[in-house]
């Protein structure tokens, strides 16, 4: 089988100097390559003006019998990884789509900028396997020996610093939606979740978001919507648990005039309102079984029939459902239809609880406090707040059963209730709402291993009870010492000083 050999390369400054006859320029990297090796085709990428590019192509034709094609591109900078990557991928995909012959790709690393060479290497090691060559006047043309394989699994860490756009493009992700940037995270679990969500966003498939209350399911749903083909349409939110059971079908599917008592006018339901957009069914596990049957039919047929009507209305929309329940258990116990579960559970994304997001809590605390300060800055009597070390430690070591929502509400209460500009541990303690069956904070059930600090735990325990005793004793040290079982108020004073409790 005859295989064509196709050279893909950028036109570089050294190539232009060669074509202009500059003294000492020689044949230039591309001229060297086509002289040493016979290519069937040479695909040139150029970000130079048309006159300069045409002049080089005319010169190169005199040095090779290969068929030449030039792709003119416009880069904001010859070092912009994202733009270079887009142009290279577009060129390779376009060539592959148009050609019918069997061919071998060769990428020339020497012409152009280091960023262009880096992109050729990445593309060759991931999406379009190719031979890599390099050339110099001293060593001639050589096959480039890259000492390691750059796999897609390693690209995020490799490219995080130079250009995040290149990570997105190399992983085949859709354009970044601002809403994804609003999901504050650092931990690996959330990074993997966001990548899955962004890949899912570009597909017209149902999405099921699972996770505890307060983990940010609606925030993720909005990000998926705004990164999808339905982003120009509405994002319609339905809290399935908040609709009275007798009104569920009317609210979801709409009704005609006179369909029931009180239906004085016809009304479109949430599904019709979501046409060409996204229908977000929050707490879908709360839907009555009768409504589940009708919803399944709508999802299967893409048509909705209003209550009191026999006419089906075609409607195109994307459905994203969310629940804090175990829907598989609900199916097993007969409270959720199995056929509807399989209809909505195509892309299943589980959002981890805050206590499992290693390294995210500090980021979220800073982000939320900054947001609260900004939102309340123009309110009477507001002072910009910051956290003391003891207050931050208390926040970090709390287990947050209500997740990000509970954290945000706790900070909001602490900001409103505290005096002064610094939030102390006592302010946070007063802002926490103890949950039934939960310790505040949970001191005895923490996992051992990375991040566990026994000394910090003992400090936290001492601070908690010292402050509590002082509060209950109304700052009477003798009384507080008795409550704590300490021998004297002098001992208590030493403890207060050791653990940074003011005694007020």
C-alpha positions as CSV (number, residue, x, y, z in Angstrom):
1,X,0.0,0.0,0.0
2,X,1.4,3.4,-1.1
3,X,1.3,5.9,1.8
4,X,1.7,9.6,1.0
5,X,4.0,11.6,3.2
6,X,2.7,15.0,4.3
7,X,4.7,17.7,6.1
8,X,2.8,20.2,8.3
9,X,4.8,23.2,9.4
10,X,4.5,26.9,10.4
11,X,6.5,29.4,8.3
12,X,9.2,30.9,10.5
13,X,11.4,33.9,10.4
14,X,14.4,31.8,9.4
15,X,12.5,30.5,6.4
16,X,11.6,34.0,5.3
17,X,15.2,35.1,5.5
18,X,16.2,32.2,3.4
19,X,13.6,33.1,0.7
20,X,14.8,36.7,0.7
21,X,18.4,35.6,0.1
22,X,19.7,36.9,3.4
23,X,23.4,36.2,3.8
24,X,24.1,33.2,5.9
25,X,20.4,32.1,6.1
26,X,20.9,29.0,4.0
27,X,17.8,27.1,2.9
28,X,15.9,27.7,6.2
29,X,14.3,24.9,8.2
30,X,11.6,24.1,5.7
31,X,13.9,24.3,2.7
32,X,16.3,21.9,4.4
33,X,13.5,19.4,5.2
34,X,12.0,19.3,1.7
35,X,15.5,19.0,0.2
36,X,16.5,16.0,2.3
37,X,13.1,14.1,2.2
38,X,10.7,13.8,-0.7
39,X,7.2,14.8,0.5
40,X,4.0,14.4,-1.5
41,X,2.4,17.4,0.1
42,X,3.6,20.3,2.3
43,X,0.9,22.1,4.3
44,X,2.2,25.6,5.4
45,X,0.6,27.6,8.2
46,X,1.4,31.3,8.1
47,X,0.4,34.2,10.3
48,X,2.3,36.7,8.1
49,X,0.6,39.0,5.6
50,X,-0.5,37.7,2.2
51,X,2.3,39.4,0.2
52,X,5.0,37.9,2.5
53,X,3.4,34.5,2.5
54,X,2.9,34.3,-1.2
55,X,6.5,35.3,-1.8
56,X,7.7,32.5,0.4
57,X,5.4,29.9,-1.3
58,X,6.7,31.0,-4.7
59,X,10.3,30.6,-3.5
60,X,9.6,27.1,-2.0
61,X,8.0,25.8,-5.2
62,X,11.5,26.1,-6.8
63,X,13.0,23.8,-4.2
64,X,10.5,20.9,-4.0
65,X,8.3,18.9,-6.3
66,X,5.7,18.5,-3.5
67,X,2.3,19.9,-3.7
68,X,2.1,23.0,-1.6
69,X,-0.9,24.4,0.3
70,X,-0.9,27.4,2.6
71,X,-3.3,28.1,5.4
72,X,-3.4,31.8,6.3
73,X,-4.2,32.3,10.0
74,X,-4.5,35.4,12.3
75,X,-2.9,35.1,15.7
76,X,-3.1,37.9,18.3
77,X,0.4,36.8,19.3
78,X,2.7,34.0,18.0
79,X,3.1,32.8,21.6
80,X,-0.7,32.4,22.3
81,X,-1.0,28.6,23.0
82,X,-4.8,28.5,22.8
83,X,-5.0,30.2,19.4
84,X,-2.1,28.2,18.0
85,X,-3.7,25.0,19.2
86,X,-7.0,25.9,17.6
87,X,-5.5,26.7,14.3
88,X,-3.4,23.5,14.2
89,X,-6.3,21.3,15.1
90,X,-8.6,23.0,12.6
91,X,-5.9,22.5,9.8
92,X,-5.4,18.8,10.7
93,X,-9.1,18.1,10.9
94,X,-9.8,19.9,7.6
95,X,-7.1,18.0,5.8
96,X,-8.2,14.6,7.2
97,X,-11.8,15.4,6.2
98,X,-10.9,16.3,2.6
99,X,-8.3,13.7,1.8
100,X,-9.1,10.1,0.7
101,X,-5.5,8.9,0.4
102,X,-3.6,7.0,3.1
103,X,-0.9,9.3,4.5
104,X,1.7,9.7,7.1
105,X,1.9,13.0,9.1
106,X,5.2,14.8,9.8
107,X,5.4,17.8,12.0
108,X,8.3,20.2,11.7
109,X,9.3,21.6,15.1
110,X,12.0,24.2,14.1
111,X,10.0,26.9,12.2
112,X,8.1,29.4,14.3
113,X,8.0,30.1,18.0
114,X,8.7,27.7,20.9
115,X,4.9,27.8,21.6
116,X,4.3,26.5,18.1
117,X,6.8,23.7,18.6
118,X,5.2,22.8,21.9
119,X,1.8,22.5,20.3
120,X,3.1,20.2,17.6
121,X,4.5,17.9,20.3
122,X,1.2,17.9,22.3
123,X,-0.9,17.2,19.2
124,X,1.4,14.4,18.0
125,X,1.3,12.7,21.4
126,X,-2.5,13.0,21.8
127,X,-4.9,13.5,19.0
128,X,-2.9,13.2,15.7
129,X,0.0,10.8,15.9
130,X,2.9,12.0,13.7
131,X,6.6,11.9,13.2
132,X,8.4,14.9,14.6
133,X,11.4,16.4,12.9
134,X,13.8,19.3,13.6
135,X,16.6,21.0,11.7
136,X,19.5,23.3,12.0
137,X,22.4,24.4,9.8
138,X,24.9,22.5,11.9
139,X,23.1,19.2,12.4
140,X,20.9,19.1,9.3
141,X,17.4,17.5,9.5
142,X,16.8,14.9,12.2
143,X,13.9,13.0,13.7
144,X,13.1,14.7,17.0
145,X,13.5,12.3,19.9
146,X,11.0,13.4,22.6
147,X,12.2,11.6,25.8
148,X,8.7,11.2,27.3
149,X,5.1,10.8,26.2
150,X,2.8,13.6,27.0
151,X,-0.6,11.9,27.6
152,X,-3.9,13.6,28.0
153,X,-4.0,12.5,31.6
154,X,-1.0,14.7,32.3
155,X,-1.9,17.7,30.3
156,X,-3.8,19.6,33.0
157,X,-0.8,19.7,35.4
158,X,1.6,20.3,32.5
159,X,-0.2,23.3,31.0
160,X,-1.9,24.9,34.0
161,X,0.7,27.6,34.2
162,X,1.2,28.5,30.5
163,X,-2.4,28.5,29.3
164,X,-5.6,27.1,30.6
165,X,-7.2,27.5,27.2
166,X,-4.9,24.8,25.9
167,X,-6.1,22.4,28.6
168,X,-9.7,23.0,27.6
169,X,-9.0,22.6,23.9
170,X,-6.7,19.5,24.3
171,X,-9.4,17.7,26.3
172,X,-12.1,18.5,23.8
173,X,-14.0,20.7,26.3
174,X,-16.6,23.3,25.2
175,X,-15.9,27.0,25.7
176,X,-15.6,28.1,29.3
177,X,-18.9,29.4,30.8
178,X,-18.5,32.0,33.5
179,X,-20.7,29.9,35.8
180,X,-18.1,27.1,35.9
181,X,-15.6,29.8,37.2
182,X,-18.1,30.6,40.0
183,X,-17.8,27.0,41.3
184,X,-14.9,27.6,43.7
185,X,-12.7,24.5,44.1
186,X,-9.2,23.1,44.2
187,X,-9.6,19.5,45.2
188,X,-9.2,16.7,42.7
189,X,-12.8,15.4,43.2
190,X,-14.3,18.7,42.1
191,X,-11.8,19.1,39.2
192,X,-12.9,15.7,37.8
193,X,-16.6,16.6,38.4
194,X,-16.2,19.9,36.5
195,X,-14.5,18.2,33.6
196,X,-17.3,15.7,33.4
197,X,-19.9,18.4,33.6
198,X,-18.3,20.5,30.8
199,X,-18.1,17.4,28.5
200,X,-21.7,16.6,29.3
201,X,-22.8,20.2,28.6
202,X,-22.1,19.9,24.9
203,X,-24.2,16.7,24.5
204,X,-28.0,16.8,24.3
205,X,-28.6,14.2,27.0
206,X,-30.5,14.3,30.3
207,X,-28.4,15.0,33.4
208,X,-29.0,13.8,37.0
209,X,-27.2,15.7,39.7
210,X,-26.9,13.9,43.0
211,X,-25.6,15.3,46.3
212,X,-26.5,16.4,49.8
213,X,-28.5,19.6,50.4
214,X,-26.4,22.7,50.0
215,X,-23.7,21.2,47.8
216,X,-24.5,23.6,44.9
217,X,-26.5,21.4,42.5
218,X,-28.4,24.4,41.0
219,X,-25.1,26.3,40.5
220,X,-23.7,23.4,38.5
221,X,-27.0,23.0,36.6
222,X,-26.8,26.6,35.5
223,X,-23.2,26.2,34.4
224,X,-24.1,23.2,32.3
225,X,-27.0,25.2,30.7
226,X,-24.8,28.2,29.9
227,X,-22.2,26.0,28.3
228,X,-24.7,24.0,26.2
229,X,-26.5,24.5,22.8
230,X,-29.5,25.6,24.8
231,X,-27.8,28.6,26.5
232,X,-29.8,31.1,24.4
233,X,-33.0,29.7,25.8
234,X,-34.5,30.1,29.3
235,X,-33.3,28.2,32.4
236,X,-36.5,27.3,34.2
237,X,-36.2,26.1,37.8
238,X,-38.9,23.9,39.3
239,X,-38.7,22.9,43.0
240,X,-40.7,19.7,42.8
241,X,-41.1,19.5,46.5
242,X,-42.6,22.9,46.9
243,X,-45.6,22.4,44.5
244,X,-48.8,21.2,46.2
245,X,-49.5,17.7,45.0
246,X,-52.9,18.6,43.5
247,X,-51.2,21.3,41.3
248,X,-48.2,19.4,40.2
249,X,-49.5,18.4,36.7
250,X,-51.0,21.8,36.1
251,X,-47.7,23.5,37.0
252,X,-45.5,21.2,35.0
253,X,-47.7,20.5,31.9
254,X,-50.0,23.6,31.9
255,X,-53.8,23.6,31.6
256,X,-56.6,24.8,29.5
257,X,-59.4,27.2,30.6
258,X,-62.0,25.3,32.6
259,X,-59.8,22.2,33.1
260,X,-60.6,22.4,36.8
261,X,-62.1,24.7,39.3
262,X,-60.2,27.9,39.3
263,X,-58.7,27.5,35.8
264,X,-60.2,30.7,34.5
265,X,-57.6,31.1,31.8
266,X,-55.3,28.8,29.8
267,X,-51.8,28.6,31.1
268,X,-48.5,27.2,29.8
269,X,-46.7,24.9,32.2
270,X,-43.0,24.9,33.2
271,X,-42.2,22.5,30.4
272,X,-43.5,24.8,27.7
273,X,-41.7,27.8,29.3
274,X,-38.5,25.9,29.0
275,X,-38.8,25.4,25.2
276,X,-35.4,25.8,23.5
277,X,-33.8,26.0,27.0
278,X,-33.2,23.9,30.1
279,X,-35.8,22.6,32.6
280,X,-34.2,22.1,36.0
281,X,-36.2,19.7,38.1
282,X,-34.9,20.2,41.6
283,X,-35.7,17.5,44.2
284,X,-37.2,15.3,41.5
285,X,-37.6,12.5,44.0
286,X,-40.6,14.5,45.5
287,X,-42.7,14.1,42.3
288,X,-45.9,12.1,42.8
289,X,-46.0,8.8,40.8
290,X,-48.8,10.0,38.6
291,X,-46.8,13.0,37.5
292,X,-43.8,10.8,36.9
293,X,-45.7,8.8,34.4
294,X,-46.7,11.9,32.4
295,X,-43.2,13.4,32.6
296,X,-41.8,10.2,31.2
297,X,-44.1,10.4,28.2
298,X,-43.0,14.0,27.6
299,X,-39.3,13.1,27.7
300,X,-39.9,10.1,25.4
301,X,-42.0,11.9,22.8
302,X,-40.9,15.5,23.0
303,X,-44.5,16.6,23.2
304,X,-46.6,17.9,26.1
305,X,-50.3,17.8,26.6
306,X,-51.9,20.4,28.9
307,X,-54.4,19.3,31.6
308,X,-57.9,19.4,30.0
309,X,-56.6,19.2,26.4
310,X,-56.1,16.3,24.0
311,X,-53.8,18.3,21.7
312,X,-50.1,17.5,22.1
313,X,-47.6,20.4,21.7
314,X,-44.1,19.7,20.4
315,X,-41.5,21.1,22.7
316,X,-37.7,20.8,22.6
317,X,-35.7,21.3,25.8
318,X,-33.0,19.8,27.9
319,X,-33.8,18.3,31.3
320,X,-31.5,18.5,34.3
321,X,-32.8,16.8,37.4
322,X,-31.4,17.0,40.9
323,X,-31.9,15.1,44.2
324,X,-30.5,14.7,47.6
325,X,-32.1,11.3,47.8
326,X,-30.8,7.9,46.8
327,X,-33.0,7.4,43.8
328,X,-32.0,3.8,43.2
329,X,-33.2,3.1,46.7
330,X,-36.4,5.0,46.0
331,X,-36.9,2.8,42.9
332,X,-36.3,-0.4,44.9
333,X,-38.9,0.7,47.4
334,X,-41.5,1.7,44.8
335,X,-41.4,5.5,45.4
336,X,-39.8,6.4,42.1
337,X,-40.5,4.8,38.7
338,X,-37.6,2.8,37.3
339,X,-38.3,3.7,33.7
340,X,-38.2,7.4,34.5
341,X,-35.0,6.9,36.5
342,X,-33.3,5.4,33.5
343,X,-34.6,8.1,31.3
344,X,-33.1,11.0,33.4
345,X,-30.0,9.2,34.7
346,X,-27.9,9.3,31.5
347,X,-25.2,11.6,32.7
348,X,-25.1,11.2,36.5
349,X,-22.9,13.7,38.3
350,X,-22.4,13.3,42.1
351,X,-21.3,16.5,43.9
352,X,-19.2,15.6,47.0
353,X,-20.1,17.1,50.4
354,X,-18.0,19.9,51.7
355,X,-16.3,17.7,54.3
356,X,-14.9,15.5,51.5
357,X,-13.5,18.4,49.5
358,X,-9.9,18.5,50.8
359,X,-8.4,21.9,50.4
360,X,-11.5,23.7,49.3
361,X,-12.8,25.1,52.6
362,X,-10.3,27.9,52.9
363,X,-11.0,29.0,49.4
364,X,-14.7,29.0,50.0
365,X,-14.4,30.9,53.3
366,X,-12.4,33.7,51.7
367,X,-14.7,33.8,48.6
368,X,-17.9,33.9,50.6
369,X,-16.7,36.5,53.1
370,X,-15.5,38.7,50.3
371,X,-18.9,38.3,48.6
372,X,-20.8,39.1,51.8
373,X,-18.6,42.2,52.4
374,X,-19.3,43.4,48.9
375,X,-23.1,42.8,49.1
376,X,-23.5,44.5,52.4
377,X,-21.0,47.3,52.0
378,X,-23.6,50.0,51.3
379,X,-25.8,49.0,54.2
380,X,-26.0,51.3,57.3
381,X,-23.5,50.5,60.0
382,X,-21.6,47.8,58.0
383,X,-17.9,47.4,58.5
384,X,-15.7,45.2,56.3
385,X,-15.1,42.0,58.2
386,X,-12.1,39.7,58.3
387,X,-11.4,36.5,60.2
388,X,-9.2,36.0,63.2
389,X,-7.0,32.9,63.3
390,X,-9.2,31.2,65.9
391,X,-12.4,31.9,64.0
392,X,-10.9,30.4,60.8
393,X,-9.7,27.3,62.7
394,X,-13.3,26.8,64.1
395,X,-14.7,27.1,60.6
396,X,-12.2,24.7,59.1
397,X,-12.7,22.0,61.7
398,X,-16.5,22.1,61.6
399,X,-18.1,19.3,59.6
400,X,-20.7,21.4,57.8
401,X,-23.7,19.0,57.5
402,X,-25.4,21.7,55.5
403,X,-22.4,22.1,53.1
404,X,-21.7,25.3,51.2
405,X,-25.1,26.8,51.9
406,X,-24.7,26.3,55.7
407,X,-21.2,27.9,55.5
408,X,-22.5,30.9,53.6
409,X,-25.4,31.4,56.0
410,X,-23.1,31.0,59.1
411,X,-20.7,33.7,57.7
412,X,-23.6,35.9,56.9
413,X,-25.0,35.7,60.5
414,X,-21.6,36.2,62.0
415,X,-21.0,39.4,59.9
416,X,-24.4,40.8,60.9
417,X,-24.2,40.0,64.6
418,X,-20.6,40.8,65.3
419,X,-19.2,44.2,66.4
420,X,-15.9,45.4,65.1
421,X,-14.0,44.5,62.0
422,X,-12.6,41.1,63.1
423,X,-14.7,38.0,63.4
424,X,-13.6,36.0,66.5
425,X,-14.2,32.4,67.3
426,X,-17.0,33.4,69.7
427,X,-18.8,35.1,66.8
428,X,-18.6,32.0,64.7
429,X,-19.7,29.8,67.5
430,X,-22.8,31.9,68.1
431,X,-23.6,31.9,64.4
432,X,-23.5,28.1,64.1
433,X,-26.8,26.4,64.3
434,X,-26.4,23.0,66.1
435,X,-28.0,20.2,64.1
436,X,-29.9,17.4,65.9
437,X,-27.6,14.4,66.4
438,X,-24.5,16.4,65.3
439,X,-21.7,17.6,67.6
440,X,-20.7,21.3,67.3
441,X,-18.0,20.8,66.1
442,X,-17.8,17.0,65.7
443,X,-14.6,16.3,67.6
444,X,-14.7,12.5,68.0
445,X,-15.6,11.2,64.5
446,X,-12.8,12.7,62.4
447,X,-10.8,10.5,60.1
448,X,-7.2,9.9,61.0
449,X,-4.5,10.5,58.4
450,X,-3.6,13.5,56.2
451,X,-4.7,16.7,57.7
452,X,-5.4,15.3,61.2
453,X,-3.8,17.3,63.9
454,X,-4.3,16.1,67.5
455,X,-2.7,19.2,69.0
456,X,-5.1,21.4,67.1
457,X,-8.0,19.2,68.1
458,X,-7.1,19.5,71.8
459,X,-6.7,23.3,71.4
460,X,-10.2,23.5,69.7
461,X,-11.7,21.5,72.5
462,X,-10.2,23.6,75.2
463,X,-11.2,26.9,73.5
464,X,-14.7,25.7,73.1
465,X,-15.3,24.8,76.8
466,X,-13.3,27.7,78.1
467,X,-15.4,30.2,76.1
468,X,-18.6,28.3,77.0
469,X,-17.8,28.4,80.7
470,X,-17.0,32.1,80.6
471,X,-20.3,32.8,78.8
472,X,-22.3,30.8,81.3
473,X,-20.5,32.4,84.3
474,X,-21.0,35.9,82.8
475,X,-17.2,36.3,82.8
476,X,-16.9,35.5,86.5
477,X,-13.6,33.6,86.6
478,X,-14.2,31.9,89.9
479,X,-17.6,30.6,88.7
480,X,-16.1,29.5,85.4
481,X,-13.3,27.6,87.1
482,X,-15.9,25.8,89.2
483,X,-17.9,24.9,86.1
484,X,-14.7,23.5,84.4
485,X,-13.5,21.6,87.5
486,X,-10.4,23.7,87.8
487,X,-8.9,24.3,91.2
488,X,-8.9,28.2,91.2
489,X,-9.5,31.2,89.0
490,X,-5.7,31.7,88.7
491,X,-5.5,28.3,86.9
492,X,-8.4,29.4,84.7
493,X,-6.6,32.6,83.9
494,X,-3.5,30.7,82.8
495,X,-5.7,28.5,80.6
496,X,-7.4,31.5,79.1
497,X,-4.1,33.1,78.3
498,X,-2.6,29.9,76.8
499,X,-5.6,29.4,74.4
500,X,-6.1,33.1,73.5
501,X,-9.5,33.5,75.2
502,X,-10.0,37.2,76.2
503,X,-12.3,36.3,79.1
504,X,-14.8,38.9,78.1
